[in-house]
Amino acid sequence: MKDIKELIAKYETPGPRYTSYPTAPHFSPDTDKERLKSLALSSSAPMSLYIHVPFCRDLCWFCGCTSSVCRDQSKADEYVGLLDSELLLWCSEGMQRRQLRQIHIGGGTPNFLSAEQTERLGEIIRRHFSISPDCEFSVEFDPRTLSEEKVKAFAKIGVNRASIGVQDTNPEVQKAVNRIQPQEKNEAAAAWLRAAGIREINIDLIYGLPLQSARSFAKTLEDAEKLAPTRVALFGYAHVPWMKPTQKNLEKHPLPAPDEKVEIFLSAKEFFEKNGYEYIGLDHFAKPSDALIAARKNGTLHRNFQGYTTHAGLDNFAVGLTSISETKTSYRQNFKSMESYKSLILSGTIPIERGIILNGDDILRRGIIMDIMCSLRVRYSDYGVDFKSVFAKPLALLEKMREDGLVEIFDDRFEVTNLGRLFLRNIAMLFDGRLSGGGHRYSKTI
Ligand code: SF4
């Protein structure tokens, strides 16, 4: 087997993160909106709900999310009202009262909302949907603007899982990325969440930021571990200033060289594995007790726009600015501009900006790509085609990955090895039928 760093250098190439297939650059404003709506309304099965809260108090310069700086709390009042109106528009189109098995509030900063606004949002969710007793209800929290009162409000509306955005606890790195966040704030957030009964805690970290090194990041890892998360997302920073011009600010300080970035990731992986976490793949680690591990074992692990989730097979219904919804055969995305989002809702139009309706080939490839990313196994008989002849070319390329130890190939299937978990995006890319289209520049795969 080749040296791991050699392999990383060999496979480092721009590629999608496969939170959807086809990926978002293939969504088009010309897609038939009436058809997108009818696909959304054609099922009454349980589903997952995503709510986007776009406001942030300050802008972190690395951020790739759709967020806007806001200091005016009344904007959030208006926005919560727009979310309600968006759902009412769906009801007027015939949306049934569907059961939610999973709810996620992301952003932006969901805890930009005051305790009162959070309770109002909870009331809106309950008015439009029924919530299954085992519903996973998660929220992304920014400890810098969290308070005990806000945590209590989120617990009151049923939140049972929290993602704490830690990123990096080194003060120099924090200055360089415009996100000053003392570790005491992280510890206070974790303590408030646990005291309020929200015991499932994820930590989000970022590697590849300016001034980071494997040595400096070791302290961040220790600080993260002190918060006792059951799940860790260790995102590789994607430097895409052509899409996110604010990221230009990060170029004032040296970004870690590719070798150093790999070193940071590998030492973090080693750290988490030593501390009892399993590497799920890509950017996720979880303790054996975490639902992600059980989901991987029983085949219900899924990838969507929030990353890895535990409920495969659910439609994802998303509301709010820029949010992306998913059905079995389509994706649709709301407008990214607040002006357009608001004016459409006020004029009585569901604010879909673009989308895609999947053809048979997309559905087939989506199944294979999701199996690579989630089950780490592709069984040829699962897809209803003569797999070996339809995918002769990717299977021939996969042979080279087998030589590198990334996959094992059997007569009826291939499986991703432990080493191959580092290269899931590369393996999935072999089965992507749309890689050359979309006119999009992706971040590096590793
Ligand atoms: S990282 Fe979070 S808090 Fe920072 S700008 Fe992005 S969404 Fe806002």
Residues whose N, C-alpha, C, O or C-beta is under 5 A from the ligand:
A	BS01	SF4	C56 D58 L59 C60 C63 C65 S67 G107 G108 T109 D142
